[in-house]
């Protein structure tokens, strides 16, 4: 059972980390743009 679910959990976790990274860079970009205005 663990062998089936482990890769799925890892894939979900990496997907979540990618989402956080995208959101983080998005906020950084917006804050940089706002600072330049």
MODELLER restraints for C-alpha pairs under 7 A, 6 or more apart:
rsr = mdl.restraints
at = mdl.atoms
